Amino acid sequence: MGAERMHPPRYWRMRAEEFRTKADNCEYPETRDVLRKVAENYDELARRAARICTVESLDGRGGSPPTPSRLDRSGQTRLMVQDKPA
């Protein structure tokens, strides 16, 4: 399972924005570039997650997002996706 399936697109967009903000506040050019690259990677995860949601809704496998089920060690809510029987 890819990382993009672990969270909804909104989560990945928020992470991208967080890293863009960190990059904007960074005084070292090399570090700033790395942080911007990380933000681009999160944007790509958001695009992939959005595609997955779209395909699943078109296939009839899910019309609503999964519900939070528990917290992981960092305190982040993990979404557990359960496959519907075929």
N, C-alpha and C positions, 0 to 999 in steps of 0.2 A: 504494500500500500504506500502510495506517495504521500509526502507531507501535505500536499494541497488538499487531501481528503480529511485531514485531521481537524481543520477549522473552516469556517465559512469565509468567503472572499473578503468580507468586511474586516475580519481579524487581520488578514495579511496586508490589507491597505493601511490599517492603523499602524502596524509594525513598520511599514515602509515610511510612513509619515514621521514616525518616531526617529528613525535613522536619518531621514533628511534633516530634521531639526537638529540632531546631534552634529551632523556634518556642517550645517550652517554656523554652529557655535564653536567649531573646532578651529584652532589657530594653526595647526600643522597641515600643510597642503597634502602630504602623502596620506595621512590619516583621514582627512576630509574626503579624498578620492575613494578610499576603501569603504568608508561609511556610505557614500553615494552608490557605490557598486552593490553593497548589501541591500540598500533600499530598492535598487533596480531588481534584484533577485526576489525580494518580497513582492514587488509589483507583478513579476512573472508568476509567482505562486498564486496571487489573487486572480490573475487572468485564467490560470489553469483551473482553479477552484470554481470560478464562475462558469467555465465551460462544462465542468463535471456536473454542476447543479442544473444547467440547462439541458444537458443530455439526459440526465436522470428524470427530469420533469417531463421531457418529451417522450421518454420510454414508458412513462407511467409508474416508475419505480419510487417516486417520491415527489409529493407536491409541497411538502412542508419541510423545513430544516429539522435536523435531528435535535433532540432536547438534551440539555446538559445533564450529565449523570453523576459526575464526581470531580473532585479537585485533584490535580497532580501535586507532586512535591513542591513545586514553585508557587502553588496557590492558584494556578491558572485552571479555568474550567475546561475539562476535556469533554468533547462531544463524542458520544458513542454511536456509531452508525450500525444499525441492524438491517441486514438484508431481508427483504420480504420474500416469502416462499414463492417459487415459480408456479 
